Amino acid sequence: MTDQPTGAVRELLRAVLEALDIHAPATVGDGEVHDRLLADRAMHAVIALRGVLQDGDDPGWSADYLRARLTEHPTTGYRADAEGSGR
């Protein structure tokens, strides 16, 4: 078994999962909004990860940054799959 991340790194990983693990759209028509939201959230996750890995940013700060950006891109505006697939 490998070492499990702790502290700030674990919080950053949780924030990345929160960013990317959104419900699948219920219909094809809901897909456009879902895809735009997921793309925006993924972009911010990449920025946070790049900051840590390339620029030496603090993982805790990056987790906070990412969560602040996620509040700007809530998973609303589309109907989610009622069966929970994609999550």
N, C-alpha and C positions, 0 to 999 in steps of 0.2 A: 504494500500500500504506500502511496506517495504522501508527502506532507500536504496537509490541507492549508489553504491560504487563511490567514487570520486578519483581524483588525481592518485597517483601511483598504487593503487589497480585496478582502472579502466584500466590503461595502461597495467597492467599485464594480466587482463582478455582479453583485445583486442589482445594482443600478443598470448595468448593461442588459441583464436578463429582463428587468422591468421594461426597458426601452424596446426590446425586440420581441418579447413574448406577448403579443396582443392577439385578441380573438380574430379568427378568420371571418371574412365577410359572409353574410347570410345569402346574398344573391350576387349575380354578376354585376348588377347595377351598383351595389355597395362596394364593389371591388376597387373602383377608382379612388374613392375617399380613403379606403383602407390602405391602398398602395401608396398614396401620397403621405399619409400619416406615418406609415412604416418607414418610408424613405427618409423623411425628415428626422425621425427618431434614430434611425441607423446612422445618419450623418453625424448627429450629435454624439452618439456612442463612439464613433470613429475618432472624432475630435478629442474626446476625453481620453481614449486609449492612447492615441498618438501623443497627447500631452505628457502622459506618464512615461511611455516607452522611449520617445524621441527627445523630449524636452526636459525630462526629469521632474515633472510636476508631481506634487504630493497626491497619492491615490485618494486620500480622504477628500481633499479639495476637489479633485476631479469627479468624485462621486456626487458631491454637493452640486457642482456645476451641471452635471448631467441631469440630476433630478430637477434642478431649476429649469432647464431647457424642456424637460418632459412636461412640466406644468404648462408650458406654452403650446404643447402639441398633445392635448388629451385625446384619448381614444373615444371620441364622440363624433357624431355626424354620419355614422353609418350603422346599419343593423348588423349585429354580430350573429354568428352561427349559434343557434340555440343548443346544438348538441355539444358545443365546446370544442369542436375539432380545431386544430391549429393552436391550441393552448395547452 
